[in-house]
Amino acid sequence: MVSVRCVLSFAAAHNWSLHQLDVHNAFLYGDLHEEILLSAQISRPGAPGRGDVRISICQRKYALDIIKDGGALEARPVSFPMEQNSKISSDTGEILHDPAKYRQLVGRLIYLTITRLDITYSVHILSRFTHEPRKPHLDGAMRVLRYLKSTLGQGLFFPAGNEMKLTTYCDSDWAGCPTTRRLTSGYCVFLGNSLISWRTKRQKTVSLSSVEAEYRAMTSACCEITWLRYLLQDLQLPDPGPTTLHCDNQAALHISANPVFHDRTRHIEIDCHFIRDKILDRTVVTRYISFQQQVADVFTKALGKEDFLAMVCKLGVHNIHSPT
């Protein structure tokens, strides 16, 4: 989907027409001895700068199906998907008698995060408990449904006249998992003013400091930057210049710029080499940003209502039902 969002961003920036082709490949591995007719489903392009209308319609229909199946049609809507500083654990609350329903619901929500970045962190947390879901986990999933009910027209906006340059934000929540104390890292990548890539991930190891946690997040972001730059090159986009990587941890930025290794950074030495190589070859330029402007916070922790809505707005999310 990242490559699709790149193309949508190009189309919006250059006022291209969009066409969608759907191919059924049930016989992909079979030996065919007859002619096969393929029907092309072509959608009408939307207004300049707004991408494909059909993508937006399908998103809203799928969200409605999730809400209907989850039994939340009569539930009271909420304005943000998870309570601030929510710490859902794996051993608190009554075990659900029918875990299949919870797993099915979370699976559908995971699919929806392809376009709904605003529920990415919440769904990431809820997906940790599919092996043995409990009542608080189901309550959390139902809250996400109530949020979706209030924001059915919400989605990413790709502006016209966009500058084709990559900008990245990365953040981490050190020891954020109450069960394992592993960190949760997150990043988001803009192509001009269009958000094209984002991720929330719980790391496999426990970090010994907040600096290490931030550095792990920078490494994940650098890997994504490297892949995206190759993608843009394949799409024959002119060299966008160095990608700016924003981080809100001064110590992590200092390590990335310092050529001298110390004993206290031995455990992250491989990451240090990787990021420093990207800085030396001008693939990446690091910049400090205050935590108030760190939009990647949305992907690493549950924010309060005001902070959540402000950050989501900065990420380019718009509600087509809201007055302009």
KOLBA-772815 format. One line per 4 residues: number of its first residue (from 1); their letters; for each residue x, y, z of C-alpha. Coordinates in nm, 3 decimals. Example, Ala and Ser with C-alpha at 12.3 -4.5 7.8 and 13.67 -1.06 7.14 Angstrom:
// residues 2
1	AS	1.230/-0.450/0.780 | 1.367/-0.106/0.714 $
//
This chain:
// residues 324
1	MVSV	0.000/0.000/0.000 | 0.296/0.236/0.045 | 0.366/0.221/-0.327 | -0.002/0.288/-0.398 $
5	RCVL	0.002/0.594/-0.174 | 0.316/0.716/-0.356 | 0.134/0.692/-0.689 | -0.172/0.868/-0.544 $
9	SFAA	0.054/1.145/-0.417 | 0.210/1.183/-0.764 | -0.134/1.190/-0.925 | -0.260/1.459/-0.690 $
13	AHNW	0.052/1.672/-0.729 | 0.050/1.654/-1.111 | -0.328/1.646/-1.168 | -0.315/1.299/-1.327 $
17	SLHQ	-0.622/1.090/-1.403 | -0.651/0.766/-1.205 | -0.778/0.428/-1.323 | -0.814/0.114/-1.117 $
21	LDVH	-0.778/-0.240/-1.253 | -0.888/-0.543/-1.053 | -0.751/-0.882/-1.165 | -0.882/-1.218/-1.042 $
25	NAFL	-0.587/-1.457/-1.028 | -0.745/-1.782/-0.911 | -0.569/-1.973/-1.192 | -0.232/-1.809/-1.142 $
29	YGDL	-0.049/-2.141/-1.095 | -0.261/-2.355/-1.328 | -0.189/-2.469/-1.684 | -0.443/-2.291/-1.903 $
33	HEEI	-0.545/-2.433/-2.240 | -0.817/-2.186/-2.329 | -0.858/-1.813/-2.370 | -0.927/-1.611/-2.055 $
37	LLSA	-1.123/-1.286/-2.070 | -1.042/-1.024/-1.807 | -1.284/-0.743/-1.724 | -1.131/-0.412/-1.619 $
41	QISR	-1.308/-0.224/-1.344 | -1.229/0.140/-1.408 | -1.326/0.404/-1.157 | -1.381/0.767/-1.239 $
45	PGAP	-1.104/0.989/-1.103 | -1.191/1.228/-0.826 | -1.139/1.602/-0.812 | -0.782/1.726/-0.866 $
49	GRGD	-0.573/1.668/-0.559 | -0.818/1.431/-0.389 | -0.707/1.098/-0.531 | -0.952/0.821/-0.618 $
53	VRIS	-1.309/0.861/-0.493 | -1.369/0.483/-0.511 | -1.088/0.419/-0.259 | -1.263/0.657/-0.011 $
57	ICQR	-1.605/0.493/-0.070 | -1.472/0.141/-0.017 | -1.303/0.251/0.303 | -1.624/0.391/0.446 $
61	KYAL	-1.826/0.084/0.344 | -1.575/-0.146/0.510 | -1.579/0.062/0.827 | -1.959/0.040/0.832 $
65	DIIK	-1.943/-0.339/0.798 | -1.703/-0.360/1.092 | -1.927/-0.143/1.309 | -2.236/-0.345/1.214 $
69	DGGA	-2.071/-0.682/1.280 | -1.925/-0.558/1.606 | -2.269/-0.459/1.734 | -2.176/-0.094/1.782 $
73	LEAR	-2.450/0.065/1.570 | -2.627/0.201/1.879 | -2.311/0.279/2.078 | -2.223/0.636/2.171 $
77	PVSF	-1.947/0.776/1.943 | -1.616/0.893/2.090 | -1.368/1.145/1.950 | -1.044/0.947/2.002 $
81	PMEQ	-0.977/0.572/1.993 | -0.796/0.500/2.322 | -0.781/0.662/2.663 | -0.461/0.855/2.736 $
85	NSKI	-0.180/0.652/2.896 | -0.392/0.339/2.870 | -0.197/0.033/2.988 | -0.388/-0.280/2.887 $
89	SSDT	-0.231/-0.595/3.031 | -0.259/-0.959/2.933 | -0.367/-1.093/3.275 | -0.637/-0.854/3.393 $
93	GEIL	-1.009/-0.910/3.349 | -1.238/-1.199/3.268 | -1.133/-1.433/2.984 | -1.375/-1.421/2.692 $
97	HDPA	-1.581/-1.737/2.636 | -1.579/-1.683/2.258 | -1.232/-1.554/2.159 | -1.301/-1.606/1.787 $
101	KYRQ	-1.523/-1.299/1.774 | -1.251/-1.078/1.921 | -0.990/-1.219/1.684 | -1.216/-1.162/1.385 $
105	LVGR	-1.285/-0.805/1.491 | -0.917/-0.722/1.547 | -0.828/-0.882/1.214 | -1.070/-0.651/1.036 $
109	LIYL	-0.938/-0.350/1.223 | -0.582/-0.441/1.119 | -0.694/-0.439/0.757 | -0.854/-0.099/0.805 $
113	TITR	-0.525/0.051/0.927 | -0.407/0.042/0.565 | -0.597/0.369/0.521 | -0.690/0.471/0.877 $
117	LDIT	-0.358/0.567/1.035 | -0.540/0.723/1.331 | -0.626/0.380/1.475 | -0.285/0.222/1.405 $
121	YSVH	-0.152/0.240/1.761 | -0.478/0.128/1.925 | -0.514/-0.171/1.694 | -0.145/-0.257/1.744 $
125	ILSR	-0.204/-0.280/2.119 | -0.526/-0.481/2.086 | -0.363/-0.729/1.848 | -0.121/-0.838/2.121 $
129	FTHE	-0.398/-1.023/2.308 | -0.558/-1.238/2.040 | -0.411/-1.556/2.193 | -0.621/-1.511/2.511 $
133	PRKP	-0.851/-1.209/2.489 | -1.019/-1.075/2.798 | -1.307/-0.838/2.874 | -1.089/-0.519/2.889 $
137	HLDG	-0.943/-0.606/2.548 | -1.291/-0.636/2.398 | -1.389/-0.306/2.562 | -1.086/-0.144/2.397 $
141	AMRV	-1.183/-0.283/2.056 | -1.539/-0.159/2.101 | -1.406/0.189/2.180 | -1.220/0.186/1.848 $
145	LRYL	-1.549/0.100/1.678 | -1.719/0.390/1.853 | -1.441/0.617/1.728 | -1.484/0.487/1.373 $
149	KSTL	-1.857/0.553/1.398 | -1.787/0.920/1.465 | -1.527/0.951/1.184 | -1.662/0.753/0.889 $
153	GQGL	-1.566/1.027/0.643 | -1.210/1.055/0.769 | -0.909/0.981/0.551 | -0.581/1.107/0.411 $
157	FFPA	-0.576/1.416/0.191 | -0.321/1.436/-0.090 | -0.281/1.802/-0.191 | -0.216/1.928/-0.543 $
161	GNEM	0.106/2.113/-0.627 | 0.300/1.903/-0.381 | 0.680/1.909/-0.349 | 0.824/1.562/-0.409 $
165	KLTT	1.064/1.548/-0.113 | 1.079/1.291/0.168 | 1.048/1.397/0.533 | 1.041/1.152/0.823 $
169	YCDS	0.950/1.163/1.193 | 1.041/0.887/1.439 | 0.966/0.833/1.807 | 0.966/0.563/2.074 $
173	DWAG	0.792/0.477/2.399 | 1.067/0.337/2.618 | 0.960/0.031/2.823 | 0.604/0.109/2.716 $
177	CPTT	0.475/-0.250/2.728 | 0.361/-0.314/3.089 | 0.411/-0.691/3.049 | 0.748/-0.724/2.874 $
181	RRLT	0.889/-0.370/2.915 | 0.985/-0.369/2.550 | 0.979/-0.039/2.370 | 0.726/0.060/2.107 $
185	SGYC	0.874/0.248/1.812 | 0.692/0.439/1.542 | 0.763/0.647/1.237 | 0.583/0.828/0.959 $
189	VFLG	0.712/0.942/0.619 | 0.581/1.232/0.411 | 0.630/1.284/0.040 | 0.596/1.660/0.033 $
193	NSLI	0.281/1.723/0.239 | 0.135/1.378/0.168 | 0.171/1.103/0.428 | 0.267/0.785/0.244 $
197	SWRT	0.411/0.549/0.509 | 0.372/0.485/0.881 | 0.433/0.205/1.128 | 0.394/0.105/1.492 $
201	KRQK	0.611/-0.181/1.620 | 0.702/-0.338/1.952 | 1.072/-0.423/1.943 | 1.196/-0.777/2.011 $
205	TVSL	1.443/-0.679/2.286 | 1.433/-0.464/2.598 | 1.623/-0.136/2.563 | 1.848/-0.030/2.850 $
209	SSVE	1.783/0.344/2.814 | 1.555/0.595/2.647 | 1.846/0.693/2.419 | 1.876/0.337/2.293 $
213	AEYR	1.499/0.327/2.242 | 1.509/0.642/2.030 | 1.803/0.505/1.835 | 1.613/0.186/1.758 $
217	AMTS	1.330/0.401/1.626 | 1.573/0.597/1.409 | 1.708/0.271/1.265 | 1.360/0.150/1.168 $
221	ACCE	1.287/0.484/1.006 | 1.618/0.477/0.815 | 1.536/0.132/0.676 | 1.202/0.262/0.548 $
225	ITWL	1.368/0.573/0.403 | 1.618/0.357/0.214 | 1.342/0.143/0.063 | 1.129/0.446/-0.031 $
229	RYLL	1.418/0.618/-0.204 | 1.469/0.310/-0.422 | 1.095/0.308/-0.495 | 1.099/0.673/-0.600 $
233	QDLQ	1.401/0.600/-0.816 | 1.212/0.315/-0.988 | 0.923/0.555/-1.049 | 1.176/0.784/-1.222 $
237	LPDP	1.129/1.069/-0.977 | 1.416/1.323/-0.983 | 1.660/1.293/-0.694 | 1.476/1.451/-0.398 $
241	GPTT	1.799/1.523/-0.207 | 1.869/1.408/0.151 | 1.573/1.290/0.354 | 1.520/1.485/0.676 $
245	LHCD	1.478/1.260/0.981 | 1.322/1.436/1.282 | 1.388/1.307/1.633 | 1.305/1.462/1.973 $
249	NQAA	1.599/1.309/2.163 | 1.916/1.520/2.166 | 2.136/1.238/2.298 | 2.033/1.000/2.017 $
253	LHIS	2.109/1.271/1.760 | 2.449/1.332/1.921 | 2.540/0.961/1.897 | 2.443/0.956/1.529 $
257	ANPV	2.677/1.248/1.459 | 2.965/1.144/1.688 | 3.230/0.927/1.517 | 3.368/0.803/1.851 $
261	FHDR	3.213/0.494/2.011 | 3.195/0.462/2.388 | 3.150/0.157/2.609 | 2.796/0.264/2.691 $
265	TRHI	2.695/0.246/2.323 | 2.845/-0.094/2.239 | 2.507/-0.267/2.251 | 2.374/-0.044/1.971 $
269	EIDC	2.693/-0.031/1.767 | 2.542/-0.193/1.455 | 2.260/0.061/1.452 | 2.516/0.338/1.499 $
273	HFIR	2.710/0.223/1.194 | 2.396/0.191/0.983 | 2.258/0.537/1.061 | 2.600/0.704/1.040 $
277	DKIL	2.657/0.554/0.694 | 2.326/0.701/0.581 | 2.430/1.040/0.718 | 2.774/1.029/0.557 $
281	DRTV	2.640/0.942/0.212 | 2.380/1.222/0.243 | 2.085/0.985/0.228 | 1.964/1.118/0.563 $
285	VTRY	1.996/1.449/0.745 | 1.894/1.443/1.113 | 1.710/1.730/1.278 | 1.597/1.793/1.635 $
289	ISFQ	1.230/1.859/1.692 | 1.049/1.939/2.017 | 0.812/1.678/2.157 | 0.519/1.917/2.103 $
293	QQVA	0.582/1.893/1.727 | 0.659/1.522/1.718 | 0.372/1.388/1.506 | 0.506/1.031/1.536 $
297	DVFT	0.372/1.035/1.895 | 0.042/0.912/1.750 | 0.212/0.583/1.663 | 0.384/0.516/1.996 $
301	KALG	0.139/0.603/2.272 | -0.223/0.678/2.355 | -0.271/1.056/2.358 | -0.537/1.272/2.516 $
305	KEDF	-0.819/1.411/2.303 | -0.667/1.751/2.225 | -0.318/1.621/2.149 | -0.454/1.333/1.943 $
309	LAMV	-0.677/1.552/1.727 | -0.400/1.808/1.676 | -0.144/1.547/1.571 | -0.387/1.366/1.339 $
313	CKLG	-0.463/1.696/1.169 | -0.090/1.760/1.118 | -0.060/1.418/0.958 | -0.294/1.530/0.680 $
317	VHNI	-0.610/1.352/0.793 | -0.934/1.523/0.687 | -1.301/1.443/0.737 | -1.500/1.496/0.417 $
321	HSPT	-1.815/1.547/0.624 | -1.667/1.833/0.824 | -1.726/2.191/0.707 | -1.424/2.336/0.525 $
//
